[in-house]
Amino acid sequence: LLLAAGALVLTGTAAIAQIVALTLDEMVAQTDNAVFGTITNRVVNVYDHPVDGPDLFFTTITVEGKSLVNGESITVDLKYAGGFINEEEGVWNSEAPSDDDVKIGNEIVAFYKFSPNMGGEVSGNALFAAHGGLFRTADTRRGRIVLGRGEGYAVDNSTSLTNLDAEITSIANKICVVNHGVSPRDID
């Protein structure tokens, strides 16, 4: 099912991508973890590679918070293609999160998966599905909510962080039991 509002999913080690709709179950099944936390740092690096070419820009955001899969405290660096070192040096990526989405101090939910080669032999925890793997949050009188992004996204409707946390944990537990016979909390 292809949707323009869907998520960009990197497949393989090359930058081959396709836009696909992902349910929350599919997103959790295809990622290593989901984190709720605060963006504490953002840096853009540029790489040159003999095969993939020069001027490969990647943004890294640091998120400090809690795993929504197993509840543990976590600090994780997440990478995505694109970004600017200054006003003149950088590259736009239409599938990257907006600058407003990745401001230092924002509290977000992000899904990620380790990639051994995001391009130019750059490895790390890739923000899964580019901007489709990052969800902003907001405080309300009833508590923190995760802002849904519409049809085709893993979090399509806004929901409480508490409900999303429970749903992700439940999905991850089911997947882990099926694949390994144990809960994610029992794996080292």
C-alpha positions in Angstrom: 0.0 0.0 0.0 1.7 3.2 -1.1 0.6 6.5 0.5 2.1 9.9 0.0 1.6 10.5 3.7 3.4 7.2 4.4 6.8 6.8 5.8 10.1 6.6 4.0 11.7 3.2 4.8 15.3 2.5 4.0 15.8 -1.0 2.7 19.2 -2.7 2.4 22.4 -0.9 2.8 22.1 1.5 -0.1 19.8 4.5 0.0 17.0 2.6 -1.7 13.7 3.9 -0.4 10.0 3.6 -0.8 7.1 5.3 0.7 4.9 2.8 2.6 2.2 3.0 5.2 3.1 1.5 8.6 0.8 0.5 11.4 2.1 0.7 14.9 2.5 -3.1 15.0 4.6 -3.0 11.8 6.7 -0.1 13.1 7.5 -1.9 16.3 8.2 -5.1 14.5 10.7 -3.5 12.1 12.6 -1.3 14.6 15.1 -2.0 17.4 13.5 0.4 19.9 11.2 3.3 20.5 12.2 6.1 22.9 10.4 8.9 24.6 12.7 11.7 25.7 14.2 15.1 25.3 16.5 16.1 22.4 19.6 17.3 24.2 22.0 17.8 21.2 21.9 18.1 17.5 24.9 18.1 15.2 25.4 17.8 11.5 28.5 16.0 10.0 29.7 15.8 6.5 31.4 12.8 5.0 33.2 12.1 1.7 33.2 8.6 0.3 35.0 7.2 -2.8 31.9 5.3 -4.1 28.9 7.2 -2.6 30.5 10.6 -3.3 31.5 13.7 -1.5 29.4 15.9 0.8 27.2 13.4 2.4 25.4 15.3 5.2 24.0 13.4 8.2 22.3 14.9 11.3 22.6 13.3 14.7 20.2 14.1 17.5 20.8 12.9 21.0 17.6 11.8 22.9 17.7 11.3 26.7 14.7 9.5 28.1 13.1 6.1 28.4 12.6 3.1 26.1 9.0 2.5 25.3 9.8 -1.2 24.6 11.3 -2.1 28.0 11.0 0.9 30.3 14.7 1.4 30.8 16.4 4.8 31.0 18.2 5.4 27.7 20.4 8.0 26.0 20.6 7.3 22.2 22.1 9.1 19.2 19.7 8.9 16.2 20.9 9.8 12.6 19.1 10.8 9.4 20.3 12.0 6.0 20.5 15.7 5.4 21.1 18.8 7.4 23.1 22.0 7.4 26.4 22.9 9.1 25.6 26.6 8.6 23.3 28.6 6.4 25.3 27.8 3.2 26.8 24.3 3.8 24.4 21.4 3.8 21.8 19.5 1.9 18.0 19.4 2.1 16.3 16.0 2.4 12.6 16.2 1.8 12.0 13.1 4.1 14.1 14.5 7.0 12.3 15.8 10.1 11.6 19.5 10.0 13.9 21.8 12.1 10.9 22.5 14.4 10.6 18.7 15.0 14.3 18.3 16.1 14.9 21.5 18.2 17.0 21.0 21.3 14.6 20.7 24.3 11.7 19.1 22.3 10.2 16.0 23.9 9.6 13.4 21.2 8.8 9.8 20.6 11.2 8.2 18.0 11.5 4.8 16.5 15.0 3.6 15.3 16.9 0.7 13.9 20.7 0.2 13.7 22.0 0.6 10.1 25.5 -0.6 9.3 25.6 1.7 6.2 23.2 4.7 5.8 25.4 5.8 2.9 29.1 6.6 2.8 29.7 3.8 5.3 28.1 5.9 8.0 26.6 3.6 10.6 24.4 4.2 13.6 20.9 4.2 14.9 18.8 5.4 12.0 15.7 7.3 12.7 13.3 4.8 11.2 11.1 5.9 8.3 12.8 9.3 8.2 10.4 11.9 9.5 7.7 9.2 9.8 9.5 7.7 12.8 9.5 10.9 14.9 6.5 12.2 16.7 6.2 15.4 18.7 4.6 15.5 22.1 2.6 18.1 24.0 1.5 18.7 27.5 -2.3 18.9 28.1 -4.4 19.2 31.3 -4.8 15.4 31.0 -1.1 14.7 30.7 1.4 14.3 27.8 0.1 13.4 24.4 1.8 12.1 21.3 0.8 14.0 18.2 -0.6 11.7 15.5 0.4 12.4 11.9 -2.5 11.1 10.0 -3.3 8.1 7.8 -0.3 5.9 6.9 1.7 6.8 10.0 2.4 4.4 12.9 0.8 7.0 15.2 -2.0 8.2 13.1 -4.2 9.8 15.8 -3.0 11.8 18.8 -2.9 9.6 21.9 -1.7 9.8 25.5 1.9 8.9 26.0 0.8 6.5 28.7 -1.5 4.6 26.2 1.2 4.6 23.5 3.8 3.4 25.9 1.6 0.5 27.0 0.7 -0.4 23.4 4.3 -0.4 22.2 5.4 -2.5 25.3 2.6 -5.0 24.6 3.5 -5.3 20.9 7.2 -5.7 21.7 6.4 -8.3 24.3 4.3 -10.4 21.9 7.0 -10.2 19.2 9.8 -11.1 21.6 7.8 -14.1 23.0 7.0 -15.3 19.6 10.6 -14.9 18.3 12.6 -15.8 21.5 10.2 -17.3 24.0 10.9 -14.5 26.6 9.9 -10.9 27.3 12.3 -8.1 26.2 12.9 -7.4 29.9 14.5 -10.9 30.2 17.0 -10.4 27.3 20.5 -9.1 28.2 
